[in-house]
């Protein structure tokens, strides 16, 4: 199984946001932003923060795929 943050990256691009902007707004920790950039799983609390801030479902933020 692998984690893909491509839905989040696509959404942020469309809205003109960056992961760094989410860190500045204290939606994400710097640690989580670095992991998301690398495609590494993050704490579900960080995903919840993104979903809450933008009123998104989890499927609009992360995709889990079988390898």
N, C-alpha and C positions, 0 to 999 in steps of 0.2 A: 504494500500500500504506500502511496505517496501523497503528499499534500501539495496542492497548487493554489497559489494566491492570484492566479490570472484574472478571476472575476473582480477581485479587489483592485488590481492594477488597472484594469480596463475602466472600472468605475471612477477611480481617482483621476485618470487621464481625462475622461470626459468632463469631470467637474472642475478640473484645473487645480487639484490638490496633489500633494506629495506625501510620502511617509514622513518626511522631515516636518512638514506642516502639522501633521497629526501629533508628532512629538511636541512641537511648540504649543499646540492647543491642549496638551496633556491628555489626549485621547489614548495615545500609546506611550509606552516607555521606549527609551532609546534602544534598550536591549531587544525588545520585541520587534521594533522597526528593522534592526539589523538582521534578525532571524527571518523576518518576512522577505526582505530583499534577497536572502540566500535560499529561500524556499524551505526553511527549517520549521518544523512545528513549533507553535507558541502556545502559551497558556490560554485556555478557553476564555478566561476573563478579558484578555486583550481583544479577542474576537467579539466578545459581548460588548465591549466598549465601542468598537467600530460600528457594530450593528445598531446600538442605541443612539450613537451620535448622528448617524445618517438615516436612521429608521429603515434599516435593511434586514433581510432575512439572512441566515447564516450561509445559505446557498449563493447569495450574491457577493460573498466575501471569500469563501474558500471552497475548493473542490477536492474531494478525496478520490483517487483513482487506484485501480489495481495495477500493479506492475506487470 
